[in-house]
Amino acid sequence: RCAGSNLRRATTQSQGGFFSALSCFKERWSSRCHYFIHVGNCIVLLAINQKDMLQLRSLSVTASCCGIAYNLLQPTPLWAPAAWGAFFISCHLYYITQLLRDRVGITLDPDHEAAYEMAFMPHGFTPRQFLKVFEACSGRIEEAFCGTYICRQGETKKWVHYLMEGEAMLIDNAEDKVVNILPGKGSWLGEFFDPAEPDDYWETPRSHRVSFKCIAKRCRLLTLEIRPLHNAILESGLAEAATRAEISDLWGKLRGSHHEHRRNTYSAMLELAVADGKVDPKEVELLDKWKTRHGIPEDDHQVKLAELGWTTEEFTIGQRDPNRRLRPLPRYRPCCSPTTATPCE
């Protein structure tokens, strides 16, 4: 009984001390409560000029505290505005915890880290957002080998791929090569995200309009299920970041197609030059000028000569060995590394 009595007495004293301190604070600051509204508005002005969301919400909490103090220090306390201020503070604190949670460092394995840094980080995705999208879309890292079709025209769109290593070829509906794709900008094999798609776009099965084929010894791919990807981006509020990624991908493909057009033009010129089994010195000079002016790699020249059944020595001499049988031209460029022109084994 004594212990209970002492506890009640201590509780009563602590409550009395709190209300006494609150009363003293009110007596001291009631006549100067306008300071709180001025300081709070200055903090709001500072907050709305912040680009960092964590700083903006932290300053907003401070400003709301000043507003609550101003309302409660009135001769007749304004409880309703103070209650709304407390509600706003609770909302800000909730999102502050979410921001802090997203900024906590997480560990990615080497494959996931490479995929994140190449395809997502440059466009504003955080590591946690990347993992959330990856898991929602049944993401995985896959490998394809020389000559393997990653996706074919006419097949149902179920997966979208990002080329992390190797080289792929985009093939149109006429089975002609359009552009070679390398890792970097423009490496999504298919549409990553289209902000103009209607909500029910993926309710109907969609088909690939072009084909993608691996033309390196090995292609490493990030693979995501396309319909859950679209839903995960919208539900997570990542549409803006995904749109930036799609625009970057389209620009990368546009630049690549411009360079590929020059490579294709050079290939056609070389094919015409050797069509009669002889190469005139003026033709060699013209080809060299075109190759130098447009930055055509020597490896491309060697690969094209091999496709046409010529050796480097024959091209230098200007005449093909008539005793050697001419091989039929392949439909596509042989599988090879974009830098070493090493054929697939």
LINNOR-V24253 format. One record per pair of residues at least 24 apart in sequence whose ideal C-beta (glycine too) atoms are under 8 Angstrom apart, sorted by the first residue. I is the first residue (numbers start at 1). GAP is how many residues later the second one is. Records with the same first field share a line. If there is no record, write none. Layout:
I=GAP + GAP
This chain:
26=46 + 47
29=40 + 44
30=43 + 44 + 45
33=36 + 37 + 40 + 41
34=36
36=30 + 31 + 33 + 34 + 37
37=29 + 30 + 33
39=27
40=24 + 25 + 26 + 27 + 30
53=42 + 46
54=42 + 45 + 46 + 49
57=35 + 38 + 39 + 42
58=34 + 38
60=28 + 32
61=28 + 31 + 32 + 35
64=24 + 25 + 28
65=24
101=27
102=24 + 26 + 27
106=25
111=30
112=29
114=50
115=26 + 47 + 49 + 107
118=44 + 46 + 65 + 66 + 69
119=43 + 68 + 69 + 103 + 126
120=125
122=123 + 126
123=118 + 119 + 121 + 122 + 125
124=116 + 117 + 120
125=113 + 116
129=107 + 109 + 112
132=100 + 104
133=91 + 96 + 99 + 100 + 103 + 105
134=90
136=92 + 93 + 95 + 96
137=87 + 88 + 89 + 91 + 92 + 95
138=86 + 87 + 90
139=83 + 84 + 85 + 86
140=83
141=79 + 80 + 81 + 82
142=78 + 79 + 81
143=75 + 76 + 77 + 78
144=70 + 74 + 75 + 77
145=69 + 72 + 73 + 74 + 199
146=68 + 69 + 70 + 71 + 72 + 189 + 198
147=66 + 67 + 68 + 188 + 197
148=65 + 66 + 71
149=62 + 63 + 64 + 65
150=39 + 62 + 63 + 64 + 69 + 71
151=38 + 39 + 57 + 60 + 61
152=56 + 59
153=54 + 55 + 56 + 57 + 58
154=53 + 54
155=52 + 53
156=49 + 50 + 51 + 52
157=33 + 48 + 49 + 50 + 51 + 69
158=67 + 68 + 69
159=31 + 64 + 65 + 66 + 67
160=28 + 29 + 30 + 31 + 32 + 63 + 64 + 66 + 69
161=27 + 28 + 29 + 51 + 60 + 61 + 62 + 63
162=25 + 26 + 27 + 30 + 59 + 60 + 62
163=24 + 25 + 26 + 56 + 57 + 58
164=56 + 57 + 58
165=51 + 53 + 54 + 55
166=48 + 50 + 51 + 52 + 53 + 54
167=47 + 48 + 49 + 52 + 170 + 171
168=44 + 45 + 46 + 47 + 48 + 51
169=43 + 44 + 45 + 46 + 163 + 164
170=40 + 41 + 42
171=39 + 40 + 41 + 42 + 161
172=38
173=36 + 37
175=156
177=87 + 155 + 156
178=32 + 79 + 82
179=74 + 77 + 78 + 81
180=35 + 76 + 80 + 153 + 158
181=31 + 72 + 75
182=74 + 156
184=68
185=63 + 64 + 66 + 67 + 70
186=63 + 64 + 65 + 66 + 67 + 68 + 69 + 70
187=62 + 65
188=57 + 58 + 61
189=32
190=36
191=35 + 55
192=37 + 50 + 53 + 54 + 57
193=36 + 37 + 40 + 46 + 49 + 50 + 52 + 53
194=52
195=44 + 47 + 48 + 51
197=33
201=29
202=24 + 25 + 28
213=119
214=121
215=117 + 118 + 119 + 120 + 121
216=119 + 120 + 121 + 122 + 128
217=118 + 120 + 125 + 127 + 128
259=36
262=32 + 33 + 34
263=33 + 37
265=25
266=24 + 25 + 28 + 30 + 34 + 35 + 38
267=33 + 37
270=31 + 34 + 35 + 38
271=33 + 37
274=31 + 34 + 36 + 41 + 46
277=42 + 43 + 45
278=40 + 41 + 42
279=36 + 39 + 40
280=38
281=37
284=31 + 34
299=37 + 39 + 40 + 41 + 42
300=41
302=39
303=30 + 31 + 33 + 38
306=28
307=26 + 27
